[in-house]
């Protein structure tokens, strides 16, 4: 692969195309200013307006959410992994049927692997527009979002209807459910009993890793953040590693797996056999299998990078050791 072909597999932060009507709460006050980005794969967007930057998926999806201060993403659940790391800003993640079972505040560089099968939401509690990067398990990202009943009910009051197919229709734009389609049913009380209510004490130790801890641990070797033997133990169909200047200095990589490079801090030189480029915070580089490359900081200063690699594990519920 030449460098020109590689550039087509790099999505630059400044070229991300947002969708402001990606989800059912797009008109609900408090959630109506958020932006959704699908970087690799279609993600779980419910809107036909969503732009997909790279359609080919490597066993997982990569996306992002951008929100101004005090804007929140409503309570929902996933069947496969949903991992976030904070690129910019200060964010509150909360969970439970009503979002009151537990919460944690994450700052820049922190990462969370939210357990499957619980309702979760997140809110920008900083003072500026913030961005969180997302990794979703599975080529189809688990088949879509499961919304808490009150989210569907609130959305209907503001003109948005979700079809049973997972497609969104906006009555404010004179859109209506096609003949023969029914609205997405809300979960019954019996179904809601299947969604656990873990406390902060249950979630944080096993599902959150802090940036400066990772920086210290990755001073000489890459750190496995999410994996069977990772800091956050899971087998979601991919692994997440964390690299710094000391653990990546001109490392030559070649693997039969797909890798995605997502810089957190610093400017990183991506060197191929026949050319080079630089990737920066917020950029996403999709490295195909069996491509020999080097990745190392291009300048002095703080440097960190998340690397996601697909595995042979099947995407599904959060994995636990027996």
N, C-alpha and C positions, 0 to 999 in steps of 0.2 A: 504494500500500500504506500502510495506517495503522499506527501504532505498535503497536497490539494484535496485528495480524497479524505484524509483525516480531518481536514478543516470542516468538511460536510458533516462530520460526526461530532462536532463541538457546537454546543448551544451556548452562545455568549449571554451573559447576564443582561447586558444592555439591549439585546435583541429579543428578549422574552416577550411573548404576546399574551396579554391577560384576557381572561373572560370574566366579566362582572355579573353574569347571570348563570353561573355554572351549576348552582344547587338550589334546592327548593326554598331556602330561606333568603334568596337574593333580594326580596322586597320587604322582608321582616325588619322592622326598626331595630337597630343595634347590630344587624348582620348585613345590612344593605350596601356596605361600602367595600366589601372584601373583593379581592381579585384571586383567581385561580389560574395556575399555569400547569400545563401538561408538557413535560420536557421529553420523556421517553415513554411511549405507550399512551393509550387514551385515558388512563387513570379511571376515576369513578365519576367524572363529570356527567351531569344529567342534561346538558344543553347541547343542541346541535351547533351552537356558535363557538364551541371550544376549539381552539387551534392546537393541533398536535405537532410538535417540532420534529420528533423522530418517531415514526410509527413502529419500527421493528423493536420488539421487546426481548430482553435476554433472560426471561424467567421472572422479571420483576418490573415495576413501573417506577419512574422518577418524576416528581412534580414539585410544586412549591405553592405556598399561600402567602399573599401579601395583604397586609391590613393596616389601616391607620389606627391611631390610638383609640382604645375603648371599643373597637370593633371585634365581634366574636364570631366563631364558627359554632353552629348549633350542635346539640347533642345527637350523636350518631354512633353506630357500631360497624365493625368490619369482621369479615370471616377469615381474613388473612392479615399478615403483619401490617402495621402502620407505624413507621419509624420517622421521627422528626429530628433534625438538628437546627438550632437557631443560628441563622446567618447574621441577622441584624435585629436589634431590639431586645425587649424584655417581655416574656410571655408567661401567662398563667394557663396551665393545663388542668382541667377538672373532669370529674367522671362520676358515674352513678345515674340512676333513673332520672333524678332531678338535678344532677350536677353537684350534689352536696356530699357525696360519699368520701371524697378526698380531693386534694389538689397539690400542685407543686409549681413553683416559679422557676423558669429556666432563663438563663442569660446566654450571651453569644458564645457559640461553640458547644454548649451542652447538648446532649442527645437523649432521646427517650424512645423506648420500644414499648408502645402501649399494648397491654394484653388484649388479645382478641376477645370478643364476646361481652364487652362492657361498653356502656354508653360513655362517650367522651366528647369534649369540646375544648376549644382554646380561645384565648383572648389576648390581644396586644395590650399590655398594661404599661408600655413605655410612653415616651413623649413625642416620638417620631414614627413615621411609617416603618413597619418592620417586615422582615421576610423570614419564613421558615421553609427549609427544604425537606422534601418528603420522599420516602421509599415505601412502596406498596408491594406486598407479596403476590406473586402469580402474574402470568401474562395478561389475565383479564382482571387483575387487581381484586380478586375475590368476588367478581360479579356485581359489584355495586355497593351502595350504602344502605344500611338499615337505620331509619330515623326513629327517634323517640316520638311517641304519638303526638305530643303537644307541638312538635315542630311542624308536622304535616297539617295539623289543625290551624296553627298560626299562619302558615303559608297560604292556605286556602282563603283565609280572611283578607289576604293582601294580593289575591289574584293569581297565585301560582298553584297549578295542579300537577301532581306527579302521577303518571300512568303506571299501570301494573307492569309495563315493560321497562320501567326505569327512565322513561323520557319525560322531560319537563314541558309543560304547556303554559303559556302566559296569557291569561284572559285580557290583560291590559293591552296586549298586542292583537286582540281579536283572535287568539288561538283557542281551539277547543279540542277536547278529546275526540279522536277519530271514532267513527261508528264501530261499535263492537268492542272497544277498549273500555276497561273499567279503571277507576282511580286505584292507586296503590293502597291496599288495605292497611289500617293501623294495627299494631300488635295488640292481641287480646291480653286481658289480665293474666290468664294462664301462661301465655307466651312470655310475658314480662317477668314472670317469676324465674325464668331460666337465665336472666341477666344478673350476674353477681354484683355486689356493692363493696368492693375492696376498699380498705382505708388507705390513707397516705402511708402508714407504716407498712402495709402489705405491698404496696406498689413501688415506692421509691427505691428501696435497697436493691431490688432485683431488676428494675426496668429503667433506671436513670444513671447516666455517667456524666461527670462534670468535666468541663473542658480543661481546666488547669490540672486536674488529676491526670488526665490523658496526656497532657503535654509533659508532665514529669515522668510518666511511665514509658513514654515513647522516645526517650532521649537517645537511645542507642539502637532500638529495634522497633519495627512496627508493632502496634498493640492490636490484638483481636478484640474488638469491642462487642460485636454480636456474633455468636457462633456456638457450637456445641461445647467448646472449652473457653468461650469468651468471658469478658467481664459481665456482660449481660447474656446469660445462657439461653439460647434459643436455636432452633433449626427452621427458619422461615422460608427456605429456598434460596437464601443468599447469606453471605457473611459481610460484615463491615469491619474494616481495619482503619486505624488512625496512624498517620505518618507525620513526622516533624523533620526539621532540618537534619537532626542527628541520626534519624532512622531511615533516611531515604537518599543520602548523598550518593548520587549517580548509581542508584541500584538499577541493574538491568533486569527487566521483567519479561517473561514469555510464559504463557499458560494456555491450556486448551479451553479455558473458561472465558466468558465475557467479563470485563471489568469496566466500572464507571468511576472516573476520577472527579471529585468535587472539592476544589480548594476552599478552605475556610479562611485562612489568613496567608498573605504573601503572594508573590508571583512565582509560578512554577514552570520551569522549562520542560517541555515534552519533546524528547529527542527520538526521532526515528532514524533508520539507517540512511535515508536519503533526504532528510530535512528536519526542521524543528519549528516549533511554535511555542507560545506562552499561554498558559491558562491562569485565570485570576479568580478571586473570590466571587462566587455566584455562577461561574461557568460550570458546564457539565460536559465531560469528554467521554464518549462511549468507545472503549477500546475493544476491537473484535478479537476472537480467539487466535492464538498462534502468531500474534504480531509482536515482534521484538521492539521494546521501547525502553527508554530511560526517563525517569521523572525526578527532578530535584529543584530546589529553590534557585530562582534566577537572580535574586538580590539578597542582600543582608537583611536582617531583621526577623521578626516573628513569622514563622512559616508553619502551616498545618494543613492537612488534607485528609478527607475521608475517601476511602476506596471501597467500593461495593463489588463483590464478585458472586456470580451465580453458583449454586451448588446443585447436587443431584437430589436434594431433598424436595419433597412435594410441598408446595405452599398450602398452609392450612392453619389450624388453631395454634396458639402459642405452645411450644414444646416444653415438656418438663421431664427431668430425669426420673426414672423409676426408683 
